């Protein structure tokens, strides 16, 4: 499947409300990463150089009410499930098969090359553009492809919106395979998991998975392709969650790989893996590009309140542009 080179349109700046205070979004460079804050309160840590996790990720992501919505990284035994401590660090995009290379399981490195646009903040929004090299594990000095990752942080009425916009290009043809372990993932904080039983000595979760189609939890949502999927619950009496939104101009809808234990992944490649047809192989030729866009809405409110995710989705599409 060949895909045409895509152009990047201007972004639409959205205020947190017509008369609302626009919070200050700030980026502070750290060794191997960037600390992101909103009105001097931590939002997330973007990490692009880690000895153990050889691909970029966001860790310790927090809702506007201060609730941490991603699992503590690294997970704490006795407080968190400790499965996949390096594979599931917070929010990340990776692939179990790009020309046979596996960055999901950390068998193929995704190396930071440079910032195309340095991290910059401002009133209500900020962002950066980083270039990464997807290395060939058989020849680590060779590139399978390059990824230009544009991330933006926007304060919106529904919560903090993280735009993930990746464009993949290569000097040689490369292809994405067909697996569950492909796409944009998030590992939810331990109390937010939908698991209603105690495991590893931990209490049952307080969360649920809800899709735009009204389906709930792993049994109903897994393998479906809604425009958004929300993983939400309560932590210490406060509502919080993460909604993953799929841009309508992606090359195909994304199937959701969700687990009650706290995993949510949007995957446009796993057609056969999700029992939706013949095995998929998405090929990108030299001079072409594959662009993947998602919105990650981190929301929080008082106990029992839920955000209007259909409106949030419309806002995401408007901000993201064409």
N, C-alpha and C positions, 0 to 999 in steps of 0.2 A: 504494500500500500504506500504510494508516494504522496507526499503532502507538500503543498505549495508554501513558498517562503511567506512568512506573515510579517506585517508591519505593526509597529507599536504606536497606538494613538495617544493623544493627550489625555491625562487623567482629569477627572472632575473633582474639585475640592469640595468636600461636604462638611458643613459645620455640625457641631454636636447639638445644635438647636438654633432656631432663629435668633433668640435673645440670650442663649445660654453662654456661660463662660467657656471659652475654648481652652482646654487643658494643654499644658506645655508637654510636647513629646520630645524627649531628649535621648541621645545616643552617646555613650561614653566608650571609647575604645579601651579594650583590655587585652592582655596577652592571649592571642588565639581566639578572640571573640569581641562581642559588643554587648554592653549592658544597656537595656532599654528601660526608661522610666516614663511615667505619665504623672505630671504634677509632683515630681520628686518621690513618687511611690513606685516600687519595682513592678515592671510588667513582665519582662522575660530576659533571658540571656541567650543571645545568638552565638553559637560556637562554630567556628570554621576550622579549627586546628586542635585535634584531640588525639593523644597517643593511642587510645583504645578504640575510639569511635571514629572511623576513617571516612566520615561524610558529615555534612553540615546538619545542625539541628537547633531547635529552640528548647531550652529547659526552663523549669520553674515558672511556667506561664501563670499569670494571675488575672482574675476577673476584676472589674472595677471596684467591687466591694472588698477586695483584698484576699479573697479565697483563692488558694492555689488549685488550679484545675488540672494540671498534669501531675503524674506520679513523681514523687521526689526522686531526684537523680544524684547519685545512684540510689536505688531503693534501699530502705532500711529494714533489715530482718526484724520481724516481730511487729512492725508497723505497716509494711507493704508486702504484697506478693513480690518475690524476688526472681521470678522468671524473666528471661530475656533482658538482663540489666543493661547490656550495651545495644541491643537491637531496638529497644523502645525507650529512648531517652526523654521524650517529650512530644515535640512536633517535628516531623522530618519528611523528606521525600527520597525514596530510593527504590531500587528495582532488582528483583531476583534474577533477571535475565536481560542484559543488553549485550548482544553479540556473545552470549554465554557467560558474561561477567556478572558477578553477584555482589552488588553493593549493599543489598538488604542485610545479608548475613556477614557483611564486613570482609568478604573475600576479595573484593576489588575496591581500591581506594578512589574516593572522589576528592581531588586535591584542590585547595584554594589557590588561585593564581593571583588575583588582584581585585581591588574594588574598581569597577568601571565608573561608578558614582560613589563617592565617600558617604558614609552614614551622616545624615543631616536631619535635624529636627525642626520643630516650629509649633505654631499655634494649631492644635487639633490634628496634626499629621506630621509624618516624617518617613524616611526610608533610606534605601541604599540599593545599589546594583552590584552584585559580585559575580566574578567569572570563576568557574570550576572546570577542572579537567577530569573526565571519567577515564581512569587509567586502565590499560589492558593488563590483567594480572599475569599474563604470559610474557609480557614485555612492559614493565612498569614505566619505562620512559616514553612509551607510545600512548597516544590518545585514541580511545574509541570515538569519543565525541567531546564537545565543549557544551557547557551549560551556563547561560546567562540568567542568573536568578535575581529578579526584581522583587524586593519585599517592601511593602508599605504598611504603616500603622496609622489607623484613622480612629479618632474618637467619634462614635455615632450615638444616637439616642438609644439604640438597642444594646450597646456594649462596645468593646474594643475590637475593631476589625483588622485582622492581619491579611493582607493580600499576598498570595504566593503566586508568582508569575515566572515560569521557567521556559526558556527557549533553548532547544537542543539543535546543534549543527555539527557537521563533521567534514573533514577533507575526504573521507572515504565513506562508502555506504555503511550504515549500521542499522540494527533492527532490535525492536523490543519484543520479547517473547510473551508467553501466556502462563501466568502463575497467579496465585492469591497474593503473593508477597511482592506487589508492585503498586506504586503510587504514593499518595500523600497520606501519612498516618499520624495518629495521635494516641498516646497512652494516657488514660484518665487517672486522676488522683484516686487513691484507694477507696475513700468513702463514696465516690461517685459511680463506682462500678455497679452494673445491673445484677450482679451475682447475688442471688437471694439465699445462699447457703454459706456457712462458715467454712473456709479453707485455709490451710497453713496456719491454723490457730487464730485467724483474723475474723472479726465479726462480719456478718452479711453486709453487702453494699446497700446504699440508700439511693441508687440512681436508676435511670431507665433510658433506653434508646428509643427515640421517636423519629419517624421519617415524615417527609412532606406528604406522603401517601396515607398517613395515619397508621402505619404498621409499627409494631412495638417489639423491641428486644431482639436478640439474636435469632430466635426461631422464625420470626416474621420478616426481619429486615435483611438478613444475610442474602446476598446475591441479587437484590433488587437495585434499581437505578433511579432513585428519586432525585429531585433537583437540590434538596438539602437533607441532611440527617443531623439530629441533635442528640448529644449524650449529656444528660443533665441529672441533677439531684440536689441534695442538701448536705452542707457541711457545717456542723455546729449551729444549726438553725438558720443558715443562710442559703438561699438558692444560688446555684452556679452551674455552669455547663459550657460545652464547646459545640457549636454548630458548624458543620463543614458544608460549604456551598460550592456547587460545580458550575463553572461558567458555561452558558448555553452555546458559546462558540468553540468549545473544545471539539476535537475531531470526532468524538463520539461520547455518549453519556458514560458516567462512571458507575460501575457496580460497587456496592458497599460490602466490604469484608469487616463485619462487626462481631465482637465477642462480648459476652456478658461479663467476662473477667476484666474488661476495661479497655479494649482495643477498638479503634475505628479507623478504617482505611478506605479512601476513595480510589478506585482502580479502573481505568479505562481499557486495560490490556487483557484482563483475565476472562475472555469470553468462554473458553472451554472450562476454565477453572471454576466458573460460576454456573456451569451447565446451561449456557446460553447459546451454544452453537459450536461450529468447528473451531479448532485451535486458531488463535489470532497470531499474526506476525506483522508488526507495523514497521515498515521499512522507510528510512529517510535517506535520500540520495544526496550526493554533494551538490551544493547550491540550493538545497531545500532546507526547511526547518520544521520542527515539531514544537508547538507551543502548548503548554498546559497551564491553566489558570484556575485557581481556587480561592475562595474566601474562607477564613477561619474566624468565626465570630465567638469571642470570649465574653460571656455574659454572666451577670450576677444581680440578684435582687433580694428583697426580703423573702422570708420563708413562704412558699406556696405560690409565688408569682412567676409567671413565664413571659418571655418576650414574644412579640409578634414576628415570627420568623419568616412569614411570607413577605411582610413589609421589609424586613431586614435583607431578604434575598434581593428584592427590587432595588434597595439602596446599594447593595454590593455591586450589582450589575451596572448601575449608573456610575458608581465610583470607578469601577474597573475599566469602563469604556469598551470600545469595539476591539 
